[in-house]
């Protein structure tokens, strides 16, 4: 099994920054793709950013230029640096890990990010 534990969420004013971390343990492989998703109240979960095993990244349009995703395979940890936060970024942020050969998804429990105006 895979365990994913997010941390770093909290309350911040608009324009501020937060750095989320996702620590992985268990049956993990460096070939896994990783990503951050978010879900606001009353809305569906949506992709924020993904990073492949070879470091390629892609971002949702609404975070381009503000968020940066990265991974440290030696530490089994993924990060999301969030700058210039907006109230509409308020959501629960989830860490995702996807098996490259089966597309099986693993999820963390989520961390709350609240941006006040």
C-alpha positions in Angstrom: 0.0 0.0 0.0 0.9 3.6 -0.3 0.6 6.3 2.4 0.6 10.0 1.4 0.6 12.7 4.1 0.1 16.3 3.2 1.2 19.2 5.3 1.7 22.9 5.1 -1.8 24.2 4.6 -3.3 27.0 6.7 -4.8 30.5 6.6 -3.1 33.2 4.6 -4.0 36.6 3.4 -4.4 37.3 -0.3 -1.1 37.8 -2.0 0.7 35.6 0.5 2.5 32.3 0.1 2.3 28.7 1.3 4.4 25.6 0.6 2.6 22.3 0.7 4.5 19.0 1.2 3.4 15.5 0.5 5.4 12.7 2.1 5.1 9.2 0.6 5.8 5.9 2.2 5.0 2.2 1.5 5.0 0.6 -1.9 6.3 3.6 -4.0 8.3 3.8 -7.1 10.2 6.7 -8.7 8.4 6.0 -11.9 5.1 7.1 -10.3 3.7 10.4 -11.5 2.6 12.8 -8.8 0.2 15.6 -8.6 -1.8 18.1 -6.6 -5.5 18.4 -6.8 -7.9 20.6 -5.0 -11.6 20.6 -4.1 -13.5 23.7 -3.0 -16.9 23.4 -1.2 -19.6 22.4 -3.7 -17.2 21.9 -6.5 -15.5 18.9 -8.1 -12.0 18.0 -7.4 -9.7 19.5 -10.0 -6.1 19.2 -11.1 -3.7 21.9 -10.0 -0.4 20.6 -11.2 1.4 17.3 -12.1 5.0 16.2 -12.3 6.1 13.1 -14.1 8.9 10.7 -13.0 11.3 12.5 -15.3 10.4 15.9 -14.0 8.1 17.2 -16.7 5.4 19.4 -15.2 2.0 20.7 -16.3 -0.2 23.2 -14.6 -3.8 24.3 -14.6 -4.2 27.6 -16.3 -5.5 29.2 -13.1 -2.2 28.6 -11.3 0.3 29.2 -14.1 3.0 31.7 -13.0 2.0 31.5 -9.4 2.5 27.8 -8.3 5.5 25.6 -8.7 5.4 21.8 -8.3 8.5 19.8 -7.5 9.5 16.4 -6.3 12.5 15.0 -4.4 12.7 11.3 -5.0 15.5 10.8 -2.5 13.1 12.1 0.2 10.0 10.6 -1.3 8.4 14.0 -1.0 6.5 16.3 -3.4 6.1 20.0 -2.9 3.8 22.8 -4.1 5.0 26.3 -3.7 2.1 28.6 -3.9 2.7 32.4 -4.4 0.4 35.3 -4.9 -2.5 33.3 -3.4 -6.1 34.4 -4.2 -9.3 33.9 -2.2 -10.4 31.6 -5.0 -7.5 29.3 -4.2 -9.3 28.3 -1.0 -9.8 24.6 -1.1 -8.7 21.3 0.4 -5.5 20.3 -1.5 -4.9 16.6 -2.1 -1.7 14.8 -3.0 -2.0 12.2 -5.7 0.4 9.4 -6.8 -0.3 7.4 -9.9 1.3 4.1 -10.9 2.9 4.3 -14.3 2.0 0.8 -15.4 -1.6 0.6 -14.1 -2.8 4.1 -13.6 -3.9 3.2 -10.1 -4.3 6.4 -8.0 -3.4 6.9 -4.4 -4.6 9.9 -2.4 -3.6 11.7 0.7 -6.1 12.9 3.3 -5.9 16.5 2.2 -4.8 19.8 3.7 -6.9 22.9 4.0 -5.8 26.1 2.4 -7.8 29.2 3.2 -7.0 32.6 1.6 -8.6 35.6 3.1 -9.3 38.8 1.1 
